[in-house]
Amino acid sequence: MAESAGKRWRRGARLSVSRLTVTIVLANLIGVVILLLGSFGLTDYRDGLIKAKLEGVRAQAQIVADVLAQVAIDDSSCQPVDPQTDEKADSSCSLALSETDVREVFNRIWDTFEGRVRIFNAPHSFSNPPIKDASKLLIEDVVLRRDRIVMEPLPPIEDAKAESFLRKRVRAASNWLRDVMGGDFRRRAARRSLEDELNAALASSPFAKEKGAASVRLNENGELVASVSIPIRKVQAIFGIVTAEVGGIDNLVAQTRRSILPFFGLACAAAILSSLLLTAAIAQPIRQLALATDKVREGISVAGRARIPDFSMRRDEIGELSAALRAMTQTIYARIDTIESFAADVAHELKNPLTSIRSAVETLDLASSPEAREKLLGVIKKDVARMDRLITDISNASRLDAELARQTREVVDLRKLIADIVESYAMTGKDGEAKVRFDASGAPVYLFGNPSALGQVFRNLIDNARSFSPAGGEVRVSLEAPTGRERVARIYVDDDGPGIPPDSLEAVFKRFYTKRPAGSAFGKNSGLGLAICRQIVSAHGGEIHAENRLANPADPQSAREGARFVVALPAA
């Protein structure tokens, strides 16, 4: 699975643009697009534009209504009402406008007017609603334009071509965008009808500040128009209705939207540029770190070495990530080196007793006397016991790191822990063995740690000191409480043995170091005890070292009176 994951990563590494780069670009562009879509709504601008349009149309419709009220109304005229066609008529004749006069007015109307103007007769019946079909009451429908002539050459008829598919798609997309941007406003406008506006105008009060009725609706072509309908009154009688409407709202809004596009382009360019800068500052270094870690994984599998790029000078999170990856890689390589060295040492240490056993077995067949055979069997038994002790210590040492990582830390009273260990030696000690002494008086000394692991440290140190002490000797353990300036507790383990050669003060902590003074029993020590002590003390954030007790401390060449091991642990 790890190999397949590595292959997938290598395939992704060949891409010219990383996924993080694409993510950064999209994240920057999303905000710009949302801003663009919001600006395309142009709600305030559209509402202001419609308000201005309605004011202009209202003034125009009011003028036309006033003119028609003076010119196109004949008080003496009466148009008969056919009861068969209009059963709900209120009278036998209805008030109406003179169509001839209406047309004459439009023939002479001012050329400053612009928009669509329609003239409707008053309905014969004032049922609810009075007007159901405006086309039956329509007298005049004209489109007024200002005096402006625009000349544009048309292409020959034979060159005319059908609208291209792309142009159709663009127009459809434009209409869709218009509908989406209009939203609920266009839907409400689509629900309004001309008849509703005319009926509202008939019901309006002649004394209102704004006469008639106004609405924003869609015309027959689906275009948004601002429309105002004003009744044509004489005294209180309504002879007809003037409806004036003006469009161009969609075009003006679309033109305003198009004017925003250049700024949108600049915003996109700025977003892409900032994305590229972020990519160079973030995505690319992360990608380099990822590729380097992948090379580390491959290098470990082939016993190679790979380096992690150093970005620690950046002083940011990526620099911290780089430093952490470099430290982790160095720790992994150091652990690999330790494992390789440990494996070599294990093989060497196990090979010695196996060689001795093989030699004894080969010689056993040649031994002629029972004493010689008994001696060879003793050698085999000692070597087997030595191998058993080696395997046990090696197993404990190999599991130590994992056990230390899994075990929880707690508050430990260091003085009580050492006192209990020393008491156990006093209870199990035999005649002729070195005694262990410790002054347990004093205030408790607390630290955070694993009591069983720390107990193993002190037992190993005491056992080592006792093994070098003369018969009837003494091992002294002392505890120095931490001071206010330096929160470190120090434990001293002294013996009266021959001491340690100066060139071996550091070597005694190496694995399988078993160099002992002449006359000492061979094969009773695996050489892992002190190495385990250093490993446990280091895991607790402390230090351990060895030194000699000299007859004259001021003279390094004076006689050695014994060895001393010093353990320094951070106090709670």
C-alpha positions in Angstrom: 0.0 0.0 0.0 2.8 2.4 0.8 4.4 1.6 -2.6 1.2 2.3 -4.4 0.8 5.6 -2.5 4.3 6.5 -3.5 3.6 5.8 -7.1 0.4 7.9 -7.0 2.4 10.7 -5.5 5.1 10.5 -8.1 2.5 10.6 -10.8 1.0 13.7 -9.2 4.5 15.2 -8.9 4.9 15.3 -12.7 1.9 17.8 -13.0 3.0 21.2 -14.1 0.5 22.9 -11.7 0.0 21.5 -8.3 -3.5 21.0 -6.8 -2.7 23.4 -4.0 -1.9 26.1 -6.7 -5.3 25.4 -8.3 -7.0 25.6 -4.9 -5.3 29.0 -4.1 -6.3 30.4 -7.5 -9.9 29.2 -7.2 -10.1 30.5 -3.6 -9.0 34.0 -4.7 -11.3 34.0 -7.8 -14.4 32.9 -5.9 -14.5 36.2 -4.0 -14.0 38.2 -7.1 -16.7 36.3 -9.0 -19.2 36.8 -6.1 -18.4 40.5 -6.1 -19.0 40.6 -9.8 -22.3 38.7 -9.6 -23.4 41.0 -6.8 -22.5 44.1 -8.8 -24.4 42.7 -11.8 -27.6 42.8 -9.7 -27.3 46.6 -9.6 -30.4 46.8 -7.5 -29.9 50.4 -6.3 -28.9 51.6 -9.7 -31.9 49.9 -11.4 -34.3 51.2 -8.8 -33.0 54.8 -9.3 -33.1 54.5 -13.0 -36.7 53.2 -12.9 -37.7 56.0 -10.6 -36.3 58.6 -12.9 -38.0 57.0 -15.9 -41.3 57.0 -14.1 -41.1 60.7 -13.2 -40.3 61.6 -16.8 -43.1 59.3 -18.2 -45.6 60.7 -15.7 -44.9 64.2 -16.7 -45.2 63.3 -20.4 -48.5 61.4 -19.8 -49.9 64.2 -17.8 -49.3 66.7 -20.6 -50.8 64.4 -23.2 -53.9 63.9 -20.9 -54.3 67.6 -20.4 -54.1 68.3 -24.1 -56.6 65.6 -25.0 -59.0 66.8 -22.3 -59.1 70.2 -24.0 -59.1 69.1 -27.6 -60.5 65.6 -28.0 -63.6 65.7 -25.8 -67.0 66.5 -27.2 -69.5 67.0 -24.4 -72.5 66.8 -26.7 -71.4 63.6 -28.3 -72.9 60.3 -27.2 -71.9 57.0 -28.5 -74.8 54.5 -28.2 -74.2 51.3 -26.3 -75.4 48.0 -27.7 -77.0 46.0 -24.9 -76.4 42.8 -26.8 -72.6 43.4 -26.8 -72.4 44.9 -23.3 -75.1 43.7 -21.0 -73.5 45.4 -18.0 -73.5 48.9 -19.5 -74.5 51.6 -16.9 -76.2 53.9 -19.5 -77.5 54.0 -23.1 -74.6 56.0 -24.2 -70.9 56.3 -23.0 -68.4 59.1 -22.8 -65.7 58.8 -25.5 -62.9 60.6 -27.2 -62.9 61.9 -30.7 -60.6 59.6 -32.6 -60.1 62.3 -35.3 -59.0 64.8 -32.7 -56.8 62.3 -31.0 -54.9 61.6 -34.2 -54.7 65.3 -35.0 -53.1 65.8 -31.6 -50.5 63.2 -32.3 -49.7 64.6 -35.7 -48.7 67.9 -34.0 -47.2 66.6 -30.8 -43.9 67.9 -29.7 -40.8 66.1 -31.0 -39.2 66.2 -27.6 -41.5 63.4 -26.4 -40.0 60.0 -26.5 -41.5 56.6 -25.8 -44.7 54.7 -26.5 -48.1 56.4 -25.9 -51.4 54.7 -26.1 -54.9 56.3 -25.9 -57.8 54.2 -24.6 -61.5 55.1 -24.5 -63.2 54.9 -21.2 -65.0 51.6 -20.6 -68.7 51.4 -21.1 -69.2 49.5 -17.9 -67.6 49.9 -14.5 -67.9 46.3 -13.4 -65.2 44.7 -11.4 -62.7 44.9 -13.1 -63.9 47.6 -15.5 -61.3 46.7 -18.2 -60.7 43.1 -19.1 -59.3 43.5 -22.6 -57.4 46.8 -23.3 -57.2 46.2 -27.0 -61.0 46.7 -27.5 -60.7 50.2 -26.1 -57.5 51.2 -27.9 -57.8 54.4 -30.1 -54.1 55.2 -30.9 -50.8 53.5 -30.3 -47.7 55.5 -31.4 -44.1 55.4 -30.6 -42.6 58.8 -30.2 -38.9 59.4 -30.9 -36.8 62.5 -30.8 -35.6 63.9 -34.1 -32.6 61.7 -34.8 -31.7 60.0 -38.0 -29.2 57.1 -37.8 -28.0 55.8 -41.2 -26.4 52.4 -41.3 -25.6 50.5 -44.5 -27.2 47.1 -44.7 -25.5 44.1 -46.2 -26.8 42.7 -49.5 -29.6 40.3 -49.2 -27.6 37.5 -50.8 -24.9 37.9 -48.2 -27.3 37.5 -45.3 -26.6 34.4 -43.3 -28.5 32.6 -40.6 -27.5 33.4 -37.1 -24.5 31.3 -36.0 -24.8 28.7 -33.3 -22.3 30.6 -31.2 -24.2 33.9 -31.5 -27.4 32.1 -30.4 -25.7 30.6 -27.4 -24.3 34.0 -26.4 -27.7 35.6 -26.8 -29.3 32.8 -24.8 -26.6 33.1 -22.1 -27.2 36.8 -22.0 -30.9 36.4 -21.6 -30.4 33.8 -18.9 -28.0 36.1 -17.0 -30.4 38.9 -17.3 -33.2 36.8 -15.9 -31.0 35.5 -13.1 -29.7 38.9 -12.2 -33.2 40.4 -12.3 -34.4 37.6 -10.0 -37.7 38.2 -8.3 -38.0 41.8 -9.6 -38.5 40.5 -13.2 -40.9 37.8 -12.0 -43.1 40.4 -10.3 -43.0 42.6 -13.4 -44.0 39.7 -15.5 -47.1 39.2 -13.4 -48.3 42.8 -13.9 -50.6 43.5 -16.9 -51.6 46.6 -18.8 -55.3 45.9 -17.7 -54.3 46.0 -14.0 -52.6 49.4 -14.6 -55.6 50.8 -16.4 -58.0 49.7 -13.8 -55.8 51.2 -11.1 -55.7 54.5 -13.0 -59.6 54.5 -13.2 -59.8 53.9 -9.5 -57.2 56.6 -8.6 -58.3 59.9 -7.0 -58.1 63.1 -9.1 -56.9 64.9 -6.0 -53.9 62.7 -5.4 -50.4 64.2 -5.6 -49.4 61.7 -8.2 -52.3 61.2 -10.5 -53.1 57.9 -12.2 -51.2 54.6 -11.7 -47.6 53.6 -12.4 -46.0 50.2 -12.7 -43.0 48.4 -14.0 -43.9 45.5 -16.2 -42.9 43.5 -19.3 -44.2 44.5 -22.7 -45.1 42.2 -25.5 -41.4 41.6 -26.4 -40.5 40.7 -22.8 -38.7 44.1 -22.3 -38.8 45.8 -19.0 -40.7 49.1 -19.3 -41.7 51.9 -16.9 -45.4 52.7 -17.5 -47.8 55.4 -16.2 -51.5 55.6 -17.0 -53.5 58.8 -16.3 -57.2 59.3 -16.9 -58.4 62.0 -19.3 -60.8 63.9 -17.1 -63.2 66.8 -17.7 -64.6 67.9 -14.4 -65.1 64.5 -12.8 -66.0 62.5 -15.9 -63.4 60.1 -17.3 -63.4 60.1 -21.2 -60.3 58.0 -21.7 -56.9 57.0 -20.4 -53.4 57.9 -21.6 -50.7 55.2 -21.1 -47.1 56.3 -21.6 -44.3 53.9 -21.3 -40.5 53.9 -21.9 -38.1 51.0 -22.2 -34.4 50.8 -22.5 -34.0 49.8 -18.8 -32.5 46.5 -19.7 -30.0 48.1 -22.1 -28.9 50.7 -19.7 -28.4 48.1 -16.9 -26.6 45.8 -19.4 -24.3 48.7 -20.5 -23.5 49.4 -16.9 -22.7 45.7 -16.3 -20.4 45.8 -19.3 -18.6 48.8 -17.9 -17.8 46.7 -14.8 -16.1 43.9 -16.9 -12.8 45.7 -17.3 -12.5 46.2 -13.6 -13.4 42.5 -13.2 -10.6 41.6 -15.5 -8.1 43.7 -13.5 -9.4 42.0 -10.3 -9.0 38.6 -11.8 -5.4 39.5 -12.9 -4.6 40.7 -9.4 -6.1 37.5 -7.9 -4.1 35.3 -10.3 -0.9 37.3 -9.5 -1.5 37.0 -5.8 -2.2 33.3 -6.3 1.1 32.8 -8.1 2.9 34.7 -5.3 1.2 32.5 -2.7 2.1 29.4 -4.8 5.8 30.5 -4.9 5.7 31.3 -1.1 3.6 28.4 0.1 2.7 25.7 -2.4 6.1 25.2 -4.0 8.1 24.9 -0.6 5.5 22.5 0.7 5.7 20.5 -2.5 9.5 20.4 -2.2 9.2 19.2 1.4 6.7 16.5 0.3 9.0 15.3 -2.5 12.0 15.3 -0.2 10.1 13.2 2.4 9.1 10.8 -0.3 12.8 10.5 -1.3 13.6 9.9 2.4 11.1 7.0 2.4 12.7 5.6 -0.8 16.2 6.2 0.6 15.4 4.2 3.7 14.2 1.3 1.7 17.4 1.2 -0.3 19.7 2.2 2.6 20.3 5.6 1.1 20.3 9.1 2.5 18.2 12.1 1.4 18.2 15.7 2.7 15.2 17.8 3.6 15.3 21.4 2.2 16.1 23.9 4.9 13.5 26.7 5.0 14.1 27.6 8.7 15.3 31.1 7.8 11.7 32.0 6.7 10.6 32.4 10.3 7.1 31.2 9.6 5.0 28.0 9.7 6.7 26.6 6.6 10.1 27.2 8.2 8.9 25.5 11.4 7.6 22.6 9.3 11.0 22.3 7.5 12.9 22.4 10.8 10.6 19.7 12.2 10.9 17.5 9.2 14.7 17.9 9.2 14.9 17.0 12.9 12.5 14.1 12.4 14.6 12.8 9.5 17.8 13.1 11.5 16.2 11.2 14.4 15.1 8.5 12.0 18.6 8.2 10.6 20.1 8.1 14.0 17.6 5.4 15.1 18.5 3.4 12.0 22.2 3.7 12.8 21.5 2.7 16.4 19.5 -0.3 15.3 22.2 -1.4 12.8 24.9 -0.9 15.5 22.8 -2.8 18.0 22.2 -5.7 15.6 25.9 -5.9 15.0 26.7 -5.9 18.7 24.1 -8.5 19.4 25.5 -10.8 16.7 29.0 -10.3 18.1 28.0 -10.9 21.7 25.9 -14.0 20.9 28.7 -15.4 18.7 31.3 -15.5 21.5 29.4 -17.9 23.8 28.3 -20.0 20.8 31.9 -20.3 19.8 32.9 -21.4 23.3 30.1 -23.9 23.4 31.0 -25.4 20.1 34.7 -25.7 21.1 33.7 -27.4 24.4 31.4 -29.8 22.6 34.1 -30.7 20.1 36.6 -31.2 22.9 34.2 -33.2 25.0 34.6 -36.3 22.8 38.3 -36.1 23.2 38.3 -35.8 27.0 39.6 -39.0 28.6 39.2 -38.3 32.3 35.9 -37.6 34.2 37.4 -34.4 35.6 38.1 -33.0 32.2 34.6 -33.9 31.0 33.1 -32.3 34.1 35.1 -29.2 33.5 33.9 -28.9 29.9 30.3 -29.4 30.9 30.7 -26.6 33.4 32.0 -24.3 30.7 29.0 -25.2 28.5 26.5 -24.5 31.4 28.1 -21.1 32.1 28.0 -20.2 28.4 24.3 -21.3 28.1 23.5 -19.2 31.2 25.4 -16.3 29.7 23.4 -16.6 26.4 20.2 -16.7 28.4 21.1 -13.6 30.3 22.2 -11.8 27.1 19.0 -12.7 25.3 16.9 -11.4 28.2 18.8 -8.1 28.5 18.7 -7.6 24.7 15.0 -8.2 24.7 14.5 -5.7 27.5 16.7 -3.1 25.8 14.9 -3.4 22.5 11.5 -2.9 24.1 12.6 -0.1 26.3 11.9 2.8 23.8 8.4 1.5 23.0 7.6 1.0 26.7 8.8 4.4 27.6 6.6 6.0 24.9 3.5 4.0 26.0 3.8 4.4 29.8 2.2 7.4 31.4 4.1 9.9 33.6 3.1 10.7 37.1 4.3 12.6 40.1 7.1 10.6 41.8 8.6 11.2 45.3 12.2 10.6 44.4 13.4 10.4 48.0 10.7 7.7 48.9 11.4 5.7 45.7 15.2 5.5 46.5 14.5 4.7 50.2 12.2 1.8 49.2 14.8 0.4 46.8 17.6 0.6 49.4 15.4 -1.0 52.0 14.8 -4.0 49.6 18.6 -4.5 49.4 18.9 -4.4 53.2 16.2 -7.1 53.5 17.6 -9.5 50.8 21.3 -8.9 51.3 23.6 -11.8 52.1 26.7 -12.0 54.2 29.8 -10.7 52.5 27.9 -8.6 50.0 28.3 -4.8 49.9 25.8 -2.9 52.0 23.7 -0.1 50.6 23.2 3.0 52.7 20.9 6.0 52.1 19.8 8.9 54.3 16.0 9.1 53.8 15.5 12.2 56.0 14.6 15.4 54.4 11.7 17.0 52.5 10.2 15.1 49.5 11.6 15.7 46.1 9.0 15.5 43.4 9.3 15.0 39.6 7.2 13.8 36.7 8.2 10.4 35.5 7.7 6.6 35.4 8.4 5.1 38.8 9.2 1.6 37.5 11.6 2.9 34.9 13.4 5.2 37.3 13.5 2.4 39.8 15.3 0.2 37.2 17.9 3.0 36.8 18.8 3.1 40.5 18.8 -0.7 40.8 21.2 -1.0 37.9 23.5 1.6 39.3 23.4 0.0 42.8 24.0 -3.5 41.3 26.9 -2.2 39.2 28.4 -0.5 42.3 28.0 -3.6 44.4 29.7 -5.8 41.8 32.8 -3.6 42.0 32.8 -3.2 45.8 35.1 -5.4 47.9 33.6 -8.0 50.2 32.0 -6.2 53.2 32.2 -2.9 51.4 29.5 -0.2 51.2 27.6 1.6 48.5 26.4 5.0 49.4 23.4 6.7 47.7 22.7 10.3 48.3 20.1 12.8 47.1 20.7 16.5 46.5 17.4 18.5 46.5 16.9 21.1 43.7 17.6 24.7 44.5 15.6 27.7 43.6 17.9 28.7 40.8 18.3 25.3 39.3 15.3 23.0 39.4 17.4 19.8 39.1 17.6 16.9 41.5 20.9 15.0 41.7 21.4 11.5 42.8 24.9 10.2 43.7 25.8 6.5 43.8 29.3 5.9 45.3 31.3 2.7 45.7 34.7 1.7 47.2 35.8 -0.2 44.1 38.9 0.3 41.9 37.3 3.1 40.0 37.0 3.6 36.3 39.9 4.2 33.9 39.8 7.9 32.7 39.5 6.9 29.1 36.4 4.7 29.9 34.3 7.2 31.8 32.1 7.6 28.7 32.6 4.2 27.2 30.9 2.4 30.2 27.5 3.7 28.9 27.9 1.9 25.6 26.0 -1.3 24.9 27.9 -4.5 25.7 30.8 -2.7 27.4 32.0 -5.4 29.8 35.6 -4.5 30.6 36.3 -5.3 34.2 39.3 -5.4 36.5 41.5 -8.4 36.6 40.2 -11.2 38.9 36.5 -10.3 38.3 34.2 -13.1 37.3 33.8 -13.3 33.5 30.4 -13.6 31.9 28.2 -12.4 34.7 27.4 -9.1 33.1 25.8 -8.3 29.7 27.1 -4.8 29.5 23.6 -3.4 28.9 22.8 -2.1 32.4 24.4 1.3 32.2 23.3 1.8 28.6 19.7 1.2 29.7 20.2 3.7 32.5 21.3 6.4 30.1 18.4 5.6 27.8 15.8 6.0 30.6 17.3 9.1 32.1 17.5 10.8 28.7 13.8 9.9 28.1 13.0 11.8 31.3 15.0 14.8 30.2 17.9 14.2 32.5 21.6 13.4 32.3 23.9 10.7 33.7 27.7 10.6 33.9 30.4 8.7 35.7 33.5 10.1 37.6 36.1 8.8 40.0 36.4 9.7 43.7 40.0 10.8 44.2 42.1 10.8 47.3 43.0 14.4 46.4 40.3 16.0 44.3 42.6 18.8 43.3 45.1 16.3 41.8 43.6 14.3 38.8 46.6 11.9 39.1 45.9 11.0 42.7 44.8 7.5 43.7 41.2 6.5 42.9 39.1 5.6 46.0 36.1 4.4 44.0 33.6 5.3 41.3 30.7 7.7 41.4 27.7 7.9 39.1 25.7 11.1 39.0 22.1 11.3 37.8 20.5 14.7 37.2 16.7 14.8 36.7 14.4 17.9 36.3 12.3 18.4 39.3 8.5 19.1 39.2 
